[in-house]
Amino acid sequence: MTALAIAVYAVCGLTALLALYYCVKDLAADLVLLGAVALIAVVWVVEASALAVRDLSGATVPDPVTLYGYALTGLALPVAGAWLGFIERSRWGSVVILVVAVTTAVLQMRLPQIWPGGFA
């Protein structure tokens, strides 16, 4: 497991815990929670960049469509979740962000299975 994968797990886990707290307390997503989702997006941008550099350096990818599909999903989900969390001014905005954080963590768990050679 690389430092980049650990960073993704940590950011997704902490964001999920924060979103769960907001859901339990029946709070709408505020700038703190939206900032946490933005941090997930930043970590995924770094990870997607590392995947692209690794691929351009000559590493072979068994299934590039699935790999880059996961990377693009990891980039798109936080953006969509932040947008929905901002628009939905009830507890359900926080629920959406919770689902995004858990889903991006699962995407990270699947990446080493798709690309066994590792990355970053």
Secondary structure, 3 states (H helix, E strand, C coil): CCHHHHHHHHHHHHHHHHHHHHHHCCCCCCHHHHHHHHHHHHHHHHHHHHHHHHHHCCCCCCCHHHHHHHHHHHHHHHHHHHHHHHHCCCHHHHHHHHHHHHHHHHHHHHHHHHCCCCCC
